[in-house]
C-alpha cells in the first residue's frame, strides 16, 4: 500500500465531491415537488431498490424515520414475494435505480400503481421504465464512477445517499421538527444521552455528602473522602435537605495555606449559598456550565431540596460533553 492507493482514494473522494457540487448547483423544481409530495402524503414513505441502491434506500428510510418522516424500507425483490403487503394506498414510494431498468424494480411498478401509490424515482436514466412510471424524477446521473472500469456504483451511490439526506432535512425543516422530537426518536446511545439525560440520571442516591454547619474538621474530611466528589454540602441544623454552603478541596487548601485549622468547623470553611442546578437540567448543559465556571462538581436540587452531587467526571464518563 502506498502512493498508488492514496491517489486512488483521493480520486474517489474528488469524484464524489464533484458530483455533489454539480447536483447542488442543478437542484431545482423536481426536488421541491418531491419534498411537497412526501409532506402531503397521506401514508408513509416506502423507499425501495435492489443491489447497492437497496442499501442506500435502507439508510434513507432510517434517516426519514429519525427526522420525523414516517418511512419503511422495502427491498424490491422481496416485495415481489410477499413484502408488498406492507405497502398501502396513499403511500409514496421512492424507488432508487441507477439504470431505472432493474428487473425487480420494473416488475414492481405495476403493482405499486395498482395500489394507488405515488411513485418517485431516483435514477440516472431519465428515459427509463422507472422514470416513465414516476410522478417526479430526481436525476442522479454522474459523469464517472470511481470504479476504474466505470462499472461498480460508487460515485452514483454517494449522490443517492446525499440526495436522500437533503430530502430528509428539507422535510424536517418543513414540518418544524425540533430537538425534543429528535430526542424522542433517539433514546439510546451517546446521542440519546446527549439529548435526554438530565442531572437526575447521573445522581447517585448512595453518594450524597453532607455535614452539619457545626461539624468538626475531621468529620468534614471523612465525609468528603467517602463521597469522592471533592466536596461536601453544608447544611444548617434542623434543615438537613437545604444546602446552606459547600466545602471543596480548594476551600481546604486555602484554609491550610492561611494557617492553623485546628478547632475550625464546617461553617468556618464553607462558601455560603452554593450555586445549585435543578435535577431536570440536561446533563450536557450542566457539564458545559461546569467547564465554563472552572469547577468540578455541581449541587443538584429538586424543589429546592438537596438530592445529590454530580461531578464533571460523571458527565465525561457518559460522553456528555
C-alpha positions as CSV (number, residue, x, y, z in Angstrom):
1,X,0.0,0.0,0.0
2,X,1.4,3.4,-0.9
3,X,1.2,6.2,-3.4
4,X,-1.0,4.4,-5.9
5,X,-3.6,3.6,-3.2
6,X,-3.5,7.2,-1.9
7,X,-4.0,8.6,-5.4
8,X,-6.9,6.2,-5.9
9,X,-8.6,7.2,-2.6
10,X,-8.2,10.9,-3.4
11,X,-9.7,10.4,-6.8
12,X,-12.7,8.6,-5.4
13,X,-13.4,11.4,-2.9
14,X,-12.8,14.1,-5.6
15,X,-15.3,12.5,-8.0
16,X,-17.9,12.2,-5.2
17,X,-17.3,15.9,-4.2
18,X,-17.6,17.0,-7.8
19,X,-20.9,15.0,-8.3
20,X,-22.3,16.6,-5.2
21,X,-21.3,20.1,-6.2
22,X,-23.0,19.7,-9.6
23,X,-26.1,18.2,-8.0
24,X,-26.3,21.1,-5.6
25,X,-26.0,23.6,-8.5
26,X,-28.6,21.8,-10.6
27,X,-31.1,21.1,-7.8
28,X,-34.5,22.6,-8.7
29,X,-38.2,22.1,-9.1
30,X,-38.2,18.3,-9.1
31,X,-36.6,18.3,-5.7
32,X,-39.1,20.8,-4.3
33,X,-42.0,18.8,-5.9
34,X,-40.7,15.6,-4.4
35,X,-40.5,17.2,-0.9
36,X,-44.0,18.5,-1.2
37,X,-45.4,15.2,-2.4
38,X,-43.9,13.4,0.6
39,X,-45.0,16.1,3.1
40,X,-48.6,15.8,1.7
41,X,-48.6,12.1,1.6
42,X,-51.5,10.5,3.5
43,X,-49.5,7.4,4.2
44,X,-45.8,6.6,4.7
45,X,-42.8,6.9,2.5
46,X,-41.6,3.5,1.2
47,X,-38.0,3.6,0.0
48,X,-37.1,0.7,-2.4
49,X,-34.3,-0.6,-4.6
50,X,-32.1,-3.6,-5.3
51,X,-28.4,-4.2,-5.1
52,X,-26.3,-1.3,-3.9
53,X,-29.3,1.0,-4.3
54,X,-31.2,-1.1,-1.8
55,X,-28.5,-0.5,0.9
56,X,-28.7,3.2,0.2
57,X,-32.5,3.0,0.3
58,X,-32.4,1.4,3.8
59,X,-30.3,4.2,5.1
60,X,-32.6,6.9,3.6
61,X,-35.6,5.3,5.2
62,X,-33.8,5.2,8.5
63,X,-32.9,8.9,8.2
64,X,-36.5,9.7,7.4
65,X,-37.8,7.9,10.4
66,X,-35.3,9.6,12.8
67,X,-36.1,13.1,11.5
68,X,-39.9,12.9,11.6
69,X,-40.9,11.4,8.3
70,X,-42.6,8.0,8.7
71,X,-40.8,5.6,6.4
72,X,-40.3,2.0,5.5
73,X,-37.5,0.2,3.6
74,X,-38.8,-2.3,1.1
75,X,-36.4,-4.5,-0.9
76,X,-37.8,-4.6,-4.4
77,X,-37.0,-8.3,-4.8
78,X,-38.6,-9.2,-1.5
79,X,-41.6,-7.1,-2.4
80,X,-42.4,-9.3,-5.3
81,X,-42.5,-12.3,-3.0
82,X,-44.9,-11.1,-0.3
83,X,-43.4,-8.0,1.3
84,X,-45.6,-5.8,-0.9
85,X,-48.3,-6.4,1.7
86,X,-46.7,-3.6,3.7
87,X,-47.5,-1.1,1.0
88,X,-50.9,0.7,1.1
89,X,-52.8,3.1,-1.0
90,X,-51.7,6.7,-0.3
91,X,-48.1,5.7,0.3
92,X,-45.3,7.5,-1.6
93,X,-42.8,5.1,-3.0
94,X,-39.3,6.4,-3.6
95,X,-37.6,3.9,-6.0
96,X,-33.8,4.0,-6.4
97,X,-32.2,2.5,-9.5
98,X,-29.2,3.9,-11.4
99,X,-30.4,2.4,-14.7
100,X,-34.1,2.8,-14.0
101,X,-34.5,-0.7,-15.6
102,X,-33.6,-3.2,-12.8
103,X,-35.8,-6.2,-13.4
104,X,-37.2,-6.3,-9.9
105,X,-37.9,-2.6,-9.8
106,X,-39.6,-2.7,-13.3
107,X,-41.7,-5.7,-12.2
108,X,-42.8,-3.9,-9.0
109,X,-44.0,-0.7,-10.7
110,X,-47.4,-2.1,-12.0
111,X,-48.3,-3.4,-8.6
112,X,-47.5,0.0,-7.0
113,X,-49.6,1.8,-9.5
114,X,-52.5,-0.6,-9.0
115,X,-52.4,0.1,-5.2
116,X,-52.7,3.8,-5.8
117,X,-49.2,4.8,-4.7
118,X,-47.3,7.9,-5.8
119,X,-44.0,6.8,-7.4
120,X,-41.0,9.0,-7.1
121,X,-37.8,8.0,-8.9
122,X,-34.2,8.5,-8.1
123,X,-32.4,7.4,-11.3
124,X,-29.5,8.3,-13.6
125,X,-31.5,7.5,-16.8
126,X,-34.5,9.8,-17.3
127,X,-35.6,7.8,-20.3
128,X,-36.2,4.5,-18.5
129,X,-39.2,2.4,-17.3
130,X,-38.8,3.7,-13.8
131,X,-38.7,7.4,-14.9
132,X,-41.7,6.9,-17.2
133,X,-43.7,5.5,-14.3
134,X,-42.8,8.1,-11.8
135,X,-44.7,11.3,-11.0
136,X,-41.4,13.0,-10.2
137,X,-37.8,12.1,-11.3
138,X,-34.7,13.0,-9.3
139,X,-31.7,12.8,-11.6
140,X,-28.7,11.1,-10.1
141,X,-26.6,10.8,-13.2
142,X,-22.8,11.2,-12.7
143,X,-20.1,11.8,-15.2
144,X,-18.0,9.0,-13.9
145,X,-18.0,6.2,-11.3
146,X,-14.9,5.9,-9.2
147,X,-14.6,2.3,-10.3
148,X,-11.7,2.1,-12.7
149,X,-14.0,0.5,-15.3
150,X,-16.9,2.8,-14.6
151,X,-19.0,-0.2,-13.5
152,X,-19.4,-0.5,-9.7
153,X,-21.8,2.0,-8.2
154,X,-19.6,4.3,-6.2
155,X,-19.9,8.0,-7.1
156,X,-23.6,7.4,-8.0
157,X,-24.5,5.8,-4.7
158,X,-22.8,8.7,-2.9
159,X,-25.0,11.0,-4.7
160,X,-28.1,8.9,-4.0
161,X,-27.3,9.0,-0.3
162,X,-26.7,12.7,-0.2
163,X,-29.9,13.4,-2.1
164,X,-31.8,11.3,0.4
165,X,-30.3,13.2,3.2
166,X,-31.2,16.5,1.5
167,X,-34.8,15.4,1.2
168,X,-34.9,14.3,4.9
169,X,-33.5,17.7,6.1
170,X,-35.9,19.6,3.9
171,X,-38.8,17.7,5.2
172,X,-37.6,18.1,8.8
173,X,-37.4,21.9,8.4
174,X,-40.8,22.0,6.6
175,X,-42.5,20.1,9.4
176,X,-40.9,22.2,12.2
177,X,-39.1,19.1,13.6
178,X,-37.4,20.1,16.9
179,X,-34.6,18.8,19.1
180,X,-37.1,17.4,21.5
181,X,-38.7,15.4,18.7
182,X,-35.3,14.2,17.7
183,X,-34.6,13.1,21.3
184,X,-37.8,11.1,21.4
185,X,-36.6,9.1,18.4
186,X,-33.1,8.6,19.8
187,X,-33.4,7.3,23.4
188,X,-30.3,5.1,23.3
189,X,-26.6,5.5,22.7
190,X,-24.4,8.6,23.2
191,X,-26.8,10.7,21.1
192,X,-29.8,9.7,23.2
193,X,-27.9,10.5,26.3
194,X,-26.9,13.9,25.0
195,X,-30.5,14.8,24.2
196,X,-32.3,13.2,27.1
197,X,-30.1,12.6,30.2
198,X,-30.6,15.1,33.0
199,X,-28.6,15.6,36.2
200,X,-31.1,13.3,37.9
201,X,-29.9,10.5,35.5
202,X,-26.4,10.9,37.0
203,X,-27.1,11.5,40.7
204,X,-26.1,8.5,42.9
205,X,-28.5,8.5,45.8
206,X,-26.0,6.4,47.8
207,X,-23.4,9.2,47.5
208,X,-24.9,12.3,49.0
209,X,-22.1,14.1,51.0
210,X,-23.5,16.4,53.7
211,X,-22.3,17.7,57.0
212,X,-23.9,20.0,59.6
213,X,-22.8,23.6,59.9
214,X,-21.2,22.8,63.3
215,X,-19.4,19.6,62.2
216,X,-15.7,19.4,63.2
217,X,-13.0,19.3,60.6
218,X,-12.2,15.6,61.0
219,X,-15.9,14.8,60.2
220,X,-15.8,17.0,57.2
221,X,-12.7,15.2,55.9
222,X,-14.3,11.8,56.4
223,X,-17.5,12.7,54.6
224,X,-15.6,14.3,51.7
225,X,-13.4,11.2,51.4
226,X,-16.3,8.9,51.4
227,X,-18.3,11.0,48.9
228,X,-15.5,11.1,46.3
229,X,-16.8,14.3,44.8
230,X,-14.0,16.5,46.1
231,X,-16.7,18.5,48.0
232,X,-19.5,18.3,50.5
233,X,-22.7,20.2,51.1
234,X,-23.0,22.0,54.4
235,X,-26.5,22.3,56.0
236,X,-27.9,24.3,58.9
237,X,-29.1,22.4,61.9
238,X,-32.8,21.5,61.5
239,X,-32.7,21.9,57.7
240,X,-30.9,18.7,56.5
241,X,-32.2,18.9,53.0
242,X,-31.4,22.6,52.2
243,X,-27.9,23.4,51.1
244,X,-26.5,26.4,53.1
245,X,-22.9,26.1,52.0
246,X,-20.3,24.0,50.2
247,X,-16.8,22.9,51.1
248,X,-14.4,21.9,48.3
249,X,-10.9,20.6,48.2
250,X,-9.9,24.1,47.2
251,X,-11.5,25.6,50.3
252,X,-9.5,23.2,52.5
253,X,-6.2,24.0,50.7
254,X,-6.8,27.8,51.0
255,X,-7.6,27.4,54.7
256,X,-4.4,25.4,55.3
257,X,-2.4,28.0,53.4
258,X,-3.6,30.7,55.7
259,X,-2.5,29.0,58.9
260,X,-3.8,26.5,61.5
261,X,-7.2,24.9,61.0
262,X,-7.4,23.4,64.5
263,X,-10.8,23.9,66.0
264,X,-12.5,25.0,62.8
265,X,-15.9,23.7,61.9
266,X,-17.7,23.2,58.6
267,X,-19.3,26.6,59.0
268,X,-15.9,28.3,59.2
269,X,-14.8,26.7,56.0
270,X,-17.9,26.7,53.9
271,X,-18.6,29.0,51.0
272,X,-22.2,30.2,51.7
273,X,-25.1,30.0,49.3
274,X,-23.7,27.4,46.9
275,X,-24.8,27.6,43.3
276,X,-27.2,24.7,42.6
277,X,-28.8,23.2,39.5
278,X,-32.2,21.6,39.2
279,X,-32.4,17.8,38.7
280,X,-34.1,18.2,35.4
281,X,-31.3,20.2,33.8
282,X,-29.8,18.5,30.8
283,X,-26.5,16.9,31.8
284,X,-24.7,18.2,28.8
285,X,-25.7,21.7,29.6
286,X,-24.6,21.2,33.2
287,X,-21.2,19.9,32.0
288,X,-20.7,22.8,29.7
289,X,-21.6,25.2,32.6
290,X,-19.1,23.5,35.0
291,X,-16.3,23.8,32.4
292,X,-17.1,27.5,31.8
293,X,-17.1,28.1,35.6
294,X,-13.9,26.1,36.1
295,X,-15.5,23.9,38.8
296,X,-15.6,20.1,39.1
297,X,-19.0,19.4,40.7
298,X,-22.5,20.8,41.0
299,X,-25.1,20.5,43.8
300,X,-28.3,19.1,42.4
301,X,-31.7,20.0,43.9
302,X,-35.3,19.1,43.3
303,X,-37.8,21.6,44.5
304,X,-35.0,23.3,46.4
305,X,-34.2,20.1,48.3
306,X,-30.7,18.6,48.1
307,X,-30.7,15.3,46.2
308,X,-27.0,14.7,45.5
309,X,-24.0,15.8,43.5
310,X,-22.7,15.3,40.0
311,X,-19.0,15.5,39.2
312,X,-17.8,16.7,35.8
313,X,-16.1,13.3,35.5
314,X,-19.6,11.6,35.6
315,X,-20.5,13.6,32.5
316,X,-17.2,12.8,30.8
317,X,-17.6,9.1,31.5
318,X,-21.0,9.1,29.8
319,X,-19.8,11.2,26.9
320,X,-22.0,14.1,27.8
321,X,-19.6,16.9,26.9
